[in-house]
Amino acid sequence: MAHAFVTRADLHSTVQPERGARVTRKPTNVSLPSDLLERARELNVNVSRASERGLREEVQEVEARQWAEQNAELVKAYTAMVEREGLPLAKYRTF
């Protein structure tokens, strides 16, 4: 079975396409449990779209986790500053 290799740039372009932009689709091979595939076909589920949705969610979760790891020190420093000095522009809050 052939496997598709997808770069981070390829995933990023499919995760958040520009509004009105045409997204290029690429055929790929995916292994799925046969019972699940059979149920999906019985229910007329578009397997490509469902797979895309799942992959999109997974990519976003991984990117969010990576961002949190890469920016942990910044978040920690900002939190400490807010605890020490309060929220910036707090005097303008109306609630």
C-alpha positions in Angstrom: 0.0 0.0 0.0 1.3 3.5 -0.9 1.5 6.2 1.8 1.2 9.9 1.2 3.8 12.2 2.8 2.3 15.5 3.7 4.5 18.5 4.7 3.5 21.0 7.4 3.1 23.6 4.6 0.6 21.4 2.8 -1.4 20.9 6.0 -1.4 24.6 6.9 -2.8 25.5 3.5 -5.6 23.0 4.0 -6.3 23.9 7.6 -7.2 27.5 7.0 -7.6 28.4 3.3 -8.2 32.0 2.5 -11.8 33.0 2.1 -12.9 32.2 -1.5 -9.6 30.5 -2.3 -9.8 27.2 -4.1 -8.2 24.3 -2.2 -6.3 21.8 -4.3 -7.1 18.2 -3.4 -4.7 15.4 -3.7 -5.7 11.7 -3.8 -4.2 9.6 -1.0 -4.4 6.2 0.5 -5.8 5.8 4.0 -6.3 2.6 6.0 -9.6 2.4 7.9 -11.3 -0.4 9.8 -13.4 -2.2 7.3 -16.5 -2.3 9.6 -16.4 1.5 10.0 -16.0 2.0 6.3 -18.9 -0.3 5.6 -21.1 1.6 8.0 -20.1 4.9 6.5 -21.0 3.8 3.0 -24.3 2.4 4.2 -25.1 5.9 5.7 -23.9 7.7 2.6 -21.1 9.4 4.6 -18.6 11.2 2.4 -15.5 9.5 3.6 -13.1 12.1 2.1 -14.9 15.0 3.8 -15.1 13.2 7.1 -11.4 12.3 6.9 -10.6 15.9 6.1 -12.6 17.1 9.0 -10.9 14.7 11.4 -7.4 15.5 10.1 -8.1 19.2 10.3 -9.1 18.9 13.9 -6.0 16.8 14.7 -3.7 19.3 13.0 -5.2 22.2 14.9 -4.9 20.4 18.2 -1.2 19.5 17.5 -0.5 23.1 16.4 -2.2 24.5 19.5 -0.2 22.1 21.8 3.1 23.1 20.0 2.3 26.8 20.4 1.6 26.4 24.1 4.9 24.5 24.5 6.9 27.1 22.5 5.3 30.1 24.3 5.1 28.7 27.9 7.7 31.1 29.2 5.9 34.1 27.6 2.5 33.0 29.1 4.1 32.5 32.5 5.8 35.9 32.4 2.6 37.7 31.3 0.6 35.9 34.0 3.1 37.0 36.6 3.0 40.6 35.3 -0.9 40.7 35.4 -0.8 39.3 38.9 1.7 41.9 40.0 0.4 44.9 38.1 -3.2 44.0 37.1 -4.7 43.9 33.7 -3.4 46.4 31.1 -6.0 49.0 30.3 -8.2 47.8 33.2 -9.2 51.4 34.0 -11.1 51.5 30.7 -13.2 48.4 31.5 -16.9 49.0 31.6 -17.8 45.7 33.3 
